[in-house]
Amino acid sequence: MTLNCVVVDDSAIQRLSIVKLIENHSSLNLIAEYSSALETKNGLNTHKVDLIFLDIEMPVLNGFELLDVLNNKPQIIFVTGKTEYAFKAFNYDATDYLQKPITRERFNTAVDKALEQHKLKLDFNEADGEHIFVKSNLKKRKVYIKDIKWIEALGDYVKLVTEENSLVVLSTMKAFEQELPEGKFLRIHKSYIVNLDKVDRFNSKNVEVGAYEIPLSRNKKTELVDALNNI
């Protein structure tokens, strides 16, 4: 099992110390390192990340403020020089809280916790049915993958249409697409992602999901045919 991770710290020296520990750990794969929370927020829209090593005291946005604006949070291991934030970190459901300077033994203990939580999450998903959690109307909601019909862009939000209802989630289409299981969904239009299992019929212009017609981009038809043949 390998966790994709990023390092967030405004100090280049501190980032380097964490990067070295990550590179020497066989269960960690370093995706990127960021010097600010704003840079991190943009980066997480293009990378699938399981774990963030996160500094707290940073300019413009601190570590806690970054987590407040993330829709889908990876596991968090806080890395800071102070102990005073430990209680607040607990409220953010942190996997662990490391105080600088960090020893290799303490670092490995924190990573072991992250690996165990990741394994529990995978086991739970298999037992309970594959699902994702989304934040809608200030509440975390569990949505089963099999119940999703399509996702529609609404400006700075996306509308998640399921068998029972619709949920509006603060997210870009690109970021939300990365939360979905590979091979089960396809972005068929700049404003629509469809669950391939829900496609009833399609032509050169539209995809039918039940009684609804969803627009199909001209350059996506071949990709749709290939995707439907592979599910």
Secondary structure, 3 states (H helix, E strand, C coil): CCEEEEEECCCHHHHHHHHHHHHCCCCEEEEEEECCHHHHHHHCCCCCCCEEEECCCCCCCCHHHHHHHCCCCCEEEEEECCCCCHHHHHHCCCCEEEECCCCHHHHHHHHHHHHHHHHHHHHHHHHHCCEEEEEECCEEEEEEHHHEEEEEEECCEEEEEECCCEEEEECCHHHHHCCCCCCCEEEEECCEEEEHHHCCEECCCEEEECCEEEECCHHHHHHHHHHHHCC
